[in-house]
Amino acid sequence: MSFSRHIVAALFCVALLETPVCVAQDQLTPTYYDQTCPYVTHIIRKILLKAFLNDTRITASLLRLHFHDCFVQGCDGSILLDDPNTTEKVARPNANSVRGFEVIDDMKAALENVCSQTVSCADIVAIAAEQSVVLSGGPSWAVPLGRKDSRSANRSLANTVLPGFNDPLDLIKAKFAAVGLDTSLDVVALSGAHTFGRAQCLAFDQRLYNFSGVGDQDPDLNETLAARLREICPTVGLTNLTNLDQTTPDDFDNVYFNNLQVEEGLLRSDQILFSTQGADTVEIVNQFSSNQTAFFEAFAESMIRMGNVRPPAAVVGEVRLNCRVINANNSITTASADARLVTSI
């Protein structure tokens, strides 16, 4: 930031308790912590590697955590809050499925020891998602940083805006459009995150036993895969786990798109990207299936766009000291989700 921009920023700074707070609307930038916490990514990666050794599923879980955070009032760490009245953790798309909170806690604790009150929980989730993809063999990208943590969660919003595994394609597109994402390229690229990780039976068992309400099977589900899945899920409503990608379940690659072409997409929301006649997503699936580099490039760009989804301007932000609860006072609170703390000019 130039000297003149420092002066302009200072004009918008107010004192809350003993901490000066700036409400200047700076853009997110990968260099945000270069001076205040230069080893932030290294610290997060170290904690992630330790968790990965005990749980290979954690990389997919942390990527999903970022996705489910950003779709609900922007990328603001609201999904991490434990307030029993508003927590998003028990919303229908999240309950007993979104995970990785303890790993985020460990990352936050490690960062507080090195650079206290500096790195937001929302930024930790964003960096952890990128590092999870890299650790699993996927692309890297320069993560834009400088988010602030909201002081509230929104369970009711989480129940309505998150794409569901049985949503029709038009509804999925509408939910992407509602947060400013592209309804074709972003939909297909970000759905490609299902190239690794696990899903519970209850996320797809309707496709096995009662697809249209008459005890039938989804016609867009490969017969061989369906038989295998019925062994894993002998009845409906089970929480048994199976791989989202039955071929390379722990690798971030483009095999997911190959699976869609032979009707082996596990979730209905995945398979419809290819099986919906006339959909503009079909061509993109074919492109990514034949060109992993194209998928990786598109995925990185889509992740950056998703990571730029901002909370409403009126949402108050802060750098939480504990990712599960708001700070006890507003001493490090900002009046906007992307404002910076200014301690000197």
N, C-alpha and C positions, 0 to 999 in steps of 0.2 A: 504494500500500500504506500503510495507516495505521501510526501509531507502534507500536501494540500488536502489529500483524502483524509489524513489523520485529523486535520483541523476540522473538516466538515463532520467527520464522525464524532469528534469531541462535542460538537454543538448538540448532538442528539443523545448525549450521555447524561444519565441521572444518577443520583446517589440513593441507593437503597440500603439502609443501615450503614455499614462502614465500607461496603464494596461498591465502587463505581460500576455502573452497568450501561452498556451501549446498546442502542436499538437500531443502529445502522443496518440496512438491508444488504449485506454482502452476499455474493454468490458462494455456493459450496465450491471448495477447491481441494484437490489432493494434497496440497502443501499446507493445509490449515494448521497442522501440529508440528511443522518442521522446527519451529523455535521453542514451542512450549512443551512438547512431548515427542521428540524425534524418533524414539524407539517404539512407538505405539504398535506398529504392525508386527515388529519382532516379538514383542511381549505377547500379543494375542496369538501369534503363530505358535509360540512355545507352549502355551496352555492348550491350544487346539491339538497339537501333536500328542501331548500327554493323554488327552481325552480319547483321541482316535485309537491309541494303542489298546484301550479297554473297550471301545465301542466304535466299530467301523461305520455304523449307521449315523454317527453324530454329524458327519459332514453334510449329509442330505438334510438332517433335522435343522441344522443351523441356517442353511440356505432357505428352507421353508419358513423358518422363524422370521427372517427378514421380509419375505414376501407377505406373510400374514400381518406384519407390522405396518408395512407401507400402504396396504390397501385400506386400512382403517385410520382415518384422519391423518394420513401422511406418515412419513418415516420418522416417528417421534418417540420410539421406545415404549409406547403405551401398552403394548402386549405384555410387557414385563411386570406391570404393576399388579399388586396382590390385593388391592382394596376389594373386600368381599361384595360390595354393592355394585361395583362397576367393572370388575376385572374381565378382560377379554379372554382369559385363559379357559373359562367355562362356557364361552359361546359355542354354539353347535359345531361350527367348522374347526374349533380348536380343542374342545374338551377331550381329554385322554388321548390326544394325538399330537398336538404341538409340544415339542420338547426341546431340551438343551438349556433350560434356564439355569441350572447349576453351573454349567460351563461358562455362561455369560457372567454369573456371579464371581467365578474364579478369575476371569479376565479383568473384571472391574476391580476386584481386590488387589490384584497385581499392579494395575495401573495407578490406583490410589496410593500405593506405596512409593511409586516412582514420581508421579506428577499429579498431586492431589487436586481435586476439583477442576480438572482440565478436560478430560475426555468424556463425552456424553455416552450414555448407554446406547442411544440410537446409532451413534457412530461405531461403537463396539460391535453391534449386531451387523452393521454393513460391512465392516472389515472382516469379521468372522465368516460371513457368507462368501466373500471373495476368496479368502484363504482356504475355505472348505472346498471350493470348486478346484482351485489349483492343486491342493493336496490329493484330489481324486483324479487328477489327470486332465482337468479342463483348462480353459483359458484364464489368463489374468487380465485385470484392468485397473486403471488408476481410479481408485474409489474417491469420489467427491466427498469432502468432509466439512464439518462445521455445523452439523445438526444440533438442536437442543432437544432435551427430553420434555415431553408434555407433563403437566401436573394432573392429568386426568386420563382415564381410559373410557372406552365407549362400547359396552357389551352389546347393546341393541344394534349399533351400527355394524359391529362384527358379524352379527347374525344375518345381515342382509346384503352386505357389499362384497364379501369374499366369494370368489367363484367356487362352486360346489362340484363334487365328482359326478353328479347326475344332472347337472345343468345342461340344457340344450345349447348349441353353439351360438345362437343369437343372443342368449342371455349372458354367456361368457363374454362375448364381444361387447355387450352393453356395459358390463362391469369394468372391463378394461378401459372403455371410452370414458367412463365416469371419473377415472383418476388421471385422465389425460394420456393414456397409452394407446398405441396403434392397435387397431382391431384385427389385423392380419399378421404382420411380421412379429409384433411383440407377443401376441397370443401364442403363436407357434413356437417362437424362440424360448419364451419363458416356460411354456409347457414342457419343453425339452429338459427342464430340471428333473423331470421324472425318469431320466436315464439312470438315476441311482436312487437308493433308498428303499423303504418298505411301505406296505399299506396293509391295514387290517381288513379282514374279510368283509366287515360291514360296509366298507367303502365300495365294494363291487359285487356282493353276493346277489343283489337283485338281477344282475346280468346272468346269473346261473340258474335261478329258480323261478323268478316271477317277473320277467322283464316288462311285459305289458299287462300284468294283473291276472293272467290266466295260466300261471304255472309254466311259462315257457322260458326259453333261453334267448338272449340277445342274438339276433341273426348276424350281427357284425362281430361276433366273438368266435375265434378259431376253435373248431371242435376239439382238437387235441389239447389245446390249452385249457378249454373249459373242463374237460375230464380231469386234468391234473389239478385244477383249482377246486373241483368238488371233493377231491381227496383231502385237500387242506382245509376246506370249509364245508363239512358235511351237512351243516344246517345254517340257517341265516342268523345274523346278529352276533357272530363270533368275533373275538378280537385277535384271533390267530393272525400271524404276519406272513406275508409272502413278498417276493421281490417285485418291484415295479417293472424292472427290466429283467426278464427271466434268463437272459443270455449273459450279460456282463453287469451284474447287479450292483457292484461297488465302484464301477468305473464311470467317469464322466466322459461320455463319447456320443456318437451319433447313432448307435444301434437302436435306440428308442424309436427313431423314425423308420428304420427297417422293420421293426416290430409292427408299427401301424400299417405298413403296406401289406402285411400278411395276417391282419386282424388279430394281432397279439398285443394290442394295447390293453393294459390291465384295467384302467379306469375308463368308464364310458366317456368322460370329458376329454380323455386323450384320443380315443379311437375316432370320435366324431370329427376330429381335425382332418382325417383322411376319408372317412366313410360318408360324410355328408355330401351328397351329389350336388355338383355345381359350386361348392364352396371355394372361396379364394385361398383357403388354407391348404388345399390339396397340393397345389403346385409348389408351395413352400416346403411342405413335408417331403415331396419328391426331391427338391433341391438339396435339402439338408441330409437326406438319406444318402445321396451320391457324393456329397461334398462336406466332409466334417469341418474343414477350415471355414467354409461359409457359415456353418452353424455356430462355430466358436466365435467368429467375428460378430455375428448377429446377436448371439446371446450376451456377449460383453456389452454391446451397445444398448441392448434392451435393459440390462441390469443397471446401467448408468441412468437411463431414463426413469426406471422405476425408483431408483434411489433418490431421484430429484423430486419425487412427489412430496409436496410440502403440506404441513398442517394448515388449517385456515388461519388467516392473518390474526384473528383475535385470540388464538390459542397462546397461552402463556407458557414459556419454556424455561428450562434451567439445566444445569449439569447435576444430575442426581448423584448423591454420595453412595446410595444403595439403590440398585436398579429396580428393586421391588417396591420401594416406597418413595413418596415425594419428600423433598427436604423439609425440615422442621420449620424453616423460615425462608424468606425470599431473598436472602443475602446474595445469592448467585442466580437470581431469577432474571430473565430477560423478557421484554415485552413482545418478542416475536420468536418464532421457532428457529430462525437462522441468525439471530443477533450474536455479537461477540462481546465478551468481557473486555473492558479496556482498563488497564491499571495505570497506564501512563501515556504521554504523548511524546 
